[in-house]
Amino acid sequence: MRNEEIILKFILAIIIGGVVGYERENKNRPAGFRTHILVCMGTTVVSLIQLTMAENAMQLVTLQPELAEVIKVDYARLGAQAVTGIGFLGAGTIVHSKGAIRGLTTAASLWVVGILGLAIGMGYYNISIIGGIFIVITLSALKGFQKKFITRARYVELEIIYENDKETLEYITRIFNSKDIRPIKLEVDKEEEKDGYRYKSMICKISVPRYVHINDIINNLIINENIQNVKKIS
């Protein structure tokens, strides 16, 4: 294999991995620009090694035909191991926190970029380029479609009785953000004293995605020691 062809494959791997990685980096995901490039380049190297091994084996068999029954080259083995390794890498980007799972899309993008790297190394340029274009479309353009037609929100009102204003409000905000919940209206209704603590009652009107269960929100809020009660009003 000529050096020019190897360089071309690496450049293509950098471009495809970089474009996908930039989209992830721009959204502050754990695996971003450089990570996607390295994954794509790594699997490209795996494919190049496979091709080189096959070429060397064929040259050796051509020179010594009696070795034809002895020398065997498995094209798929190295690639299969690389795909498995990317799976473990992707698992590191998945975070489970307070009942919410984040990072699945980034893990999937790492895996797909790795597959495209294999295609680049094997010389399937049309597959890798077209595949890269559709990955970027899926990650960016289809996000708006998903929000508008698939995960359309519903409105819910919650009554939250809490103490310790600042820390508790920050906790509530984190829970809402982790589940893509958007506050529409917040009203502090009243303040009362109980067992020596001063509690506030807040009415929250929130926009909740269809895939989020109300009970999950309530359970995640009520485990905070500064929140006395959470009740769905409507």
C-alpha positions in Angstrom: 0.0 0.0 0.0 1.3 3.4 -1.0 2.1 6.1 1.6 -0.1 8.5 -0.3 -3.1 6.3 0.2 -2.4 5.8 3.9 -2.2 9.6 4.4 -5.4 10.1 2.5 -7.2 7.6 4.7 -6.0 9.3 7.9 -7.0 12.7 6.6 -10.5 11.4 5.8 -10.6 9.8 9.3 -9.7 13.1 10.9 -12.3 15.0 8.9 -15.2 12.6 9.6 -14.3 12.0 13.2 -13.7 15.7 13.7 -17.0 16.8 12.3 -19.0 14.4 14.4 -16.8 15.2 17.4 -17.3 18.9 17.0 -21.0 18.5 17.1 -20.7 16.6 20.4 -18.1 19.0 21.8 -20.4 21.9 21.0 -23.0 20.4 23.2 -20.6 19.9 26.1 -20.7 16.1 25.9 -18.0 14.0 27.7 -16.6 12.6 24.4 -15.9 15.5 22.0 -13.7 16.6 19.1 -10.4 14.8 19.8 -12.0 11.7 21.2 -14.0 11.0 18.1 -11.0 11.7 15.9 -8.8 9.3 17.9 -11.5 6.6 17.7 -11.9 7.0 13.9 -8.1 7.0 13.4 -7.6 4.0 15.6 -10.1 1.9 13.8 -8.6 3.1 10.5 -5.2 1.8 11.7 -6.8 -1.6 12.6 -8.2 -1.9 9.0 -4.8 -0.9 7.5 -3.1 -3.6 9.6 -5.6 -6.1 8.4 -5.0 -5.2 4.8 -1.2 -5.2 5.2 -1.3 -8.6 6.8 -3.4 -9.9 3.9 -1.0 -8.4 1.3 2.0 -9.9 3.1 0.4 -13.3 3.3 -0.5 -13.3 -0.4 3.0 -12.2 -1.3 4.5 -15.0 0.8 2.1 -17.6 -0.7 3.0 -16.4 -4.2 6.7 -16.9 -3.5 6.2 -20.2 -1.6 3.0 -21.9 -2.8 3.5 -24.8 -0.4 2.5 -22.4 2.5 -1.0 -21.8 1.1 -2.5 -24.4 3.4 -0.7 -23.1 6.4 -1.1 -19.3 6.2 -4.6 -18.1 7.0 -5.7 -14.5 7.4 -8.9 -13.5 9.1 -10.0 -10.1 7.8 -12.8 -9.7 10.4 -11.0 -10.6 13.7 -9.1 -7.4 14.4 -12.1 -5.3 13.4 -14.4 -7.2 15.6 -12.2 -6.7 18.6 -11.9 -3.0 17.8 -15.7 -2.7 17.8 -15.9 -4.4 21.2 -13.3 -2.1 22.6 -15.2 1.0 21.4 -18.2 -0.4 23.3 -16.3 -0.3 26.5 -15.1 3.3 25.7 -18.6 4.4 25.0 -19.8 2.9 28.3 -17.6 5.5 30.0 -19.6 8.3 28.5 -22.9 7.1 30.0 -23.8 8.7 33.3 -26.6 7.5 35.6 -27.5 10.3 38.1 -30.6 10.9 40.2 -32.7 8.5 38.0 -31.6 10.1 34.7 -29.4 8.4 32.1 -27.3 10.7 29.9 -24.6 10.0 27.3 -26.3 7.3 25.3 -26.2 9.3 22.1 -22.5 10.2 22.6 -21.7 6.5 23.2 -23.6 5.6 20.0 -21.7 8.3 18.0 -18.4 6.9 19.2 -19.3 3.4 18.1 -20.6 4.5 14.7 -17.5 6.7 14.1 -15.4 3.6 14.9 -17.2 1.6 12.3 -16.7 4.4 9.8 -13.0 4.3 10.6 -12.9 0.6 9.7 -14.6 1.4 6.4 -12.1 4.1 5.7 -9.2 1.8 6.3 -10.7 -0.8 4.1 -11.0 1.7 1.3 -14.8 2.0 1.2 -14.7 5.8 0.8 -18.3 6.2 -0.5 -19.7 4.3 2.5 -17.7 6.3 5.1 -18.4 9.7 3.5 -22.1 9.1 3.0 -22.3 7.5 6.5 -20.6 10.5 8.1 -23.0 12.9 6.4 -26.0 11.0 7.7 -24.6 10.8 11.2 -24.2 14.6 11.4 -27.7 15.0 10.1 -29.0 12.6 12.7 -27.2 14.4 15.5 -28.0 17.9 14.6 -30.9 18.4 12.2 -33.1 15.6 13.6 -32.8 17.0 17.2 -35.4 19.7 16.4 -37.7 17.1 14.8 -37.4 14.9 17.8 -38.3 17.7 20.2 -41.3 18.9 18.1 -42.9 15.6 17.1 -41.6 12.8 19.3 -40.9 14.2 22.7 -43.6 16.8 22.9 -43.9 18.2 26.4 -46.9 18.2 28.7 -47.6 20.8 31.4 -47.7 19.8 35.1 -48.2 21.8 38.3 -46.3 20.7 41.4 -46.5 22.0 45.0 -43.1 21.8 46.7 -42.7 22.5 50.4 -39.1 23.1 51.3 -36.6 24.9 53.5 -33.1 26.3 53.0 -33.8 28.5 50.0 -30.6 28.6 48.0 -29.3 25.1 48.2 -32.7 23.5 47.8 -33.6 25.7 44.8 -30.2 24.7 43.2 -31.1 21.0 43.8 -34.5 21.4 42.2 -33.0 23.2 39.2 -30.4 20.3 38.8 -33.2 17.7 38.8 -35.2 19.7 36.3 -32.2 20.1 34.0 -31.3 16.5 34.2 -34.7 15.5 32.8 -35.0 18.3 30.3 -37.8 19.9 32.3 -38.5 23.6 31.6 -40.1 25.7 34.4 -42.9 27.9 33.0 -44.1 29.6 36.2 -42.9 29.6 39.8 -44.9 31.1 42.7 -43.9 31.1 46.3 -47.3 30.8 48.0 -46.7 30.9 51.7 -44.2 30.4 54.5 -44.9 28.4 57.7 -43.0 27.1 60.7 -42.9 23.5 61.8 -40.7 21.7 64.4 -38.5 24.8 64.6 -37.9 25.0 60.8 -39.3 27.6 58.4 -40.8 26.0 55.3 -41.9 27.7 52.1 -44.6 26.4 49.7 -43.8 26.9 46.0 -46.2 26.2 43.1 -44.3 25.1 40.0 -45.8 24.9 36.5 -43.3 22.9 34.4 -43.0 21.6 30.9 -42.3 17.9 31.1 -41.1 15.7 28.1 -43.4 12.8 27.3 -40.8 10.2 28.2 -40.4 11.5 31.8 -42.7 10.0 34.4 -44.1 12.4 37.0 -43.5 9.9 39.8 -39.8 9.9 38.9 -39.6 13.7 39.3 -41.4 13.5 42.7 -39.2 10.7 44.0 -36.0 12.5 43.0 -37.2 15.7 44.7 -38.5 14.2 47.9 -35.2 12.4 48.7 -33.6 15.8 49.5 -33.7 16.3 53.2 -34.6 20.0 52.8 -37.8 19.1 50.8 -40.7 18.1 53.1 -43.3 17.3 50.5 -44.0 17.3 46.8 -47.5 17.0 45.4 -49.0 17.0 41.9 -51.7 19.6 41.6 -52.7 19.2 38.0 
